[in-house]
């Protein structure tokens, strides 16, 4: 299942030549209009030409919480995913995604960061070593608007990443972050009729559902899963953070559902053990924030968008912000272009229906 992708490409042409070709192809991909799964799969096929890997995982994330919303993967760690996600909350862990998102490089190899002593990494000691992982290259897709996803590449056996390959990972992060930020979920025909009430689930430390409300059976199919986990990706990620976080803390993930609406998954640790999870339609303010981040809207554009949602017309927005109506129109055009909506009506409708 995990075919060994060795460094045979180096025998055919120089690494620098291969890397330049990869960068050129990724730049072309960045201009395409693709859903987020297509972006990830097509980019991964391109990256294979320059970066060796035997297993991989690529998740999109809520830009604010940085928790995974959807994941595509081909690796042998399915049974240990909850434990791996919990390790991500350990502030002492090597190459934590949240830490990499704050760095300029946005990429790091486990062997380089530990100076060859992989045992310094808790996730390697507790999970990866059992699967003969020789190295891990992490690439985090983040910008000023938030964190939009992360790619983990693994080599099995003995091959390790070098500094040139880490540098290529940083270039990949810069090239693909805008594409992931703008990408939409793939179309899905799942039926969500009647899903209006929030759902509540109680899970134990092993992810067994101990209790749930009726709407849960209709909500869960709306959330994306990688197919190997008992619960959808967003639920798994929120549960992992809540289970090891502060007792009074809440983990939250926003996700575009199969029915086109937005959902927010929240998880909180219970004082009797286990985690309580709620799934409900996102509040309009949550959707507005997500759209503003995804479109990389300026401060003024955010102000215009908020006023439009409150029902203000062009003149009212101009008066409130003390700018010309023509300037408001320019801001509206920019907002529509950045958020991918053809008209003001459709933009506002996408927010309003989120909480219907």
ABEGO torsion letter per residue (X at the ends): XBBBBBAAAAAABBAAAAAAAAAAAAAAAAABBBBAAAAAAAAAAAAAAABBBABBBBBBBBAAAGBBABBBBBBAAAAAAAAAAAAAABAABBGBAAAAAABAAGBBBAAAAAGGBAAABAAAAAAAAAAGBABBBBBBBBBAAEBAEBBBBBBBEABBBBAAAAAAAAAAAAAAAAAAAABBBBBBABBABGBABBBBBBBBAAGBBABBBAAAAAAAAABBBAGABABBAAAAAAAAAAAABBAABBBBBBBBBAAGBBBBBBBBBBAAEEBBBBBBBBBAAAAAAAAAAAAGBBAAAAAAAAAAAAGBBAAAAAAAAGBBAAAAAAAAAAAAAAAGBABAAAAAAAAAAAAX
